[in-house]
Amino acid sequence: MIDFRYHLVSLIAVFLAVALGIVIGTTQLNGPVLTNLQGQVTALQTDKRALEDQSRELQAQLDDVGSFDEAVGPALVEGTLAERSVVLVVGSDDVAPDVLEGLTALLGSAGATVTGTIRLTPGYGDPANDAAVEAYVSGPGRPAGLAPAEGTDPAGLAADLLAEVLMVPPADAGTAGPVPASATSSVLAGLEELGVLSRDTSSVTPADHAVLLTAGVPTDENALRRTEALVELVTALDRRGSGAVAAGDPTAIEDGGLLRALRADTSVSAVVSTVDNVTVPAGRISTVLALAAESRGTTGAYGSGEDTQPVPPAP
């Protein structure tokens, strides 16, 4: 007769058999599986080291190219802006100091005179400042003798007044010439009091050309409004003088970036040149050559972005 003890022994035997099978199976599989995993890890480590070596080699090549461009830059631009003047407008806090310094030096090599540098604060184009800016540029901020500013919105009014006091009209413009330096100083001082700009240089006087430097993509709640204000400003600078160039880093051609906005508007891209790699020596060379091209009536998009030329056409 089969009793309870028999069933108990049978169950124990089954569980022992299962446990023994698991132990034996695991022991047999551990070796091949572990070896395979170790092989994959080793291969990945090898690939990682190879990619790191490749990255270092490519960076070294880029550094060599950058060093070469920096070395030959002065010779490439020499004389291209002889007897011309340029005012620099820094439109973003993200513009690196070495970009500004490098471009200033290169403009000197081209024979240009940098008449000053102004820096737009985050308050430029901020709707919170609209009323004060409009009241200033339409009233006490406008020097005597200047015609009413063009534009219907505060950003347009400010852009037109700034362009009028910062730019030297072209010889064929049929105007009396640039405003007095005192008028430029007065307008800039007033806008500085309103917190929309500051002056990097003690003196700022009118110039033939303007370069507006930008970087990154604004992300605050007024980002779109500020970008639109900068588009109006660089367009006004170009219209009032002998040509303007907007130069920025590669991120400025992304959605929301100033260069993207300028290139997307065909009416603007037809008159304002853009450079999207000013952070490297080649881009600063292109910026200087783009100004020279603007003085000849040639506008273009330069750099490494889509639908651009690597460099402006030779003189």
C-alpha positions, 0 to 999 in steps of 0.5 A: 500500500502506498502511504504518505511517507512514500509520497513525501520521499517521492516529492523530495526526490523530484525536488532534489533532481530539479535542484541538481539539474539546475546546478549542473546546467548552470555550471555547464552554461556559466563558462561559455556565457561568461566567456562570451560576455567577457569577450564583448566587454573587451571588444567594446573597450577596444572600440572605445579606445579606438574612437578616443584615438580617432577623436584626438587625431581629428581634434588635432587636425582641426587645431592645425587647420585653426592655427593655419587659418589664424596664421594666414588670416591677416594676409588673406584680408589685408587691404580688403577694408582699407579706409573703411570703418566698422562698428561692432554690436554684441547681441548676446551674452554668449559671445565669447571674448576671444571671438570679439578680440580676434575679429577686432584684430582681423579688422585692423589687419584688413585696414579698417578702423573699429569705431567702437563696440556696444553690447545689447543687454537682455532688456533690448527688445523686452516688452517691459521696456517698450513704453520707456524706449518709445518715449525716449527715441520719439522725444528727448532722445532724438538729436535735433535735426534728425528726421522722425524715426521709421517704424511703428513699434518700439523695437523698430523705432529704436533700431532706426535711431540706433542705425542713424547715429551709428552708421555713416551714410553711403556717398550715393545716399544723398544725405549730409553725412554722418551725425556728429559724434556728440549726437551718437554719444547722447543717444547711446547714453540715454539708451544705456540709462534705460538699461537696453545697452552698454558700451564696451569702449569709451568712445563710439562713433559712426561707421561705414559698416556694422557687425552684429555678433550673436551666439546660441538660441534665446530661451526666455519668455521674450525670446521671439520678441528679442530675435525680431528686434535684432532682425530689425536692428541689423536690417536698419544698420545695413540700410543706413550704412554701406552694409552689415553682417550678422555673425554667430556660432553654429547654434545660431542657425537652429530654430529660434536663433538669430541667423536662422531668422535672418536667413529664413526671411528672403527680404532680409537675407537679400541685403544682410550677409550672415556667417555661422562659424565666427567662433573659429578663425575661418569664420572671422576671416569670412566675416571680414571678407563679407563686409568687403563684399557688402561694400561691393554690393554682394550679399551672401550666407557663409559658413558650414550651414545648409545652403551656404558658401564656405567663404565670400567671393574674392575681391 
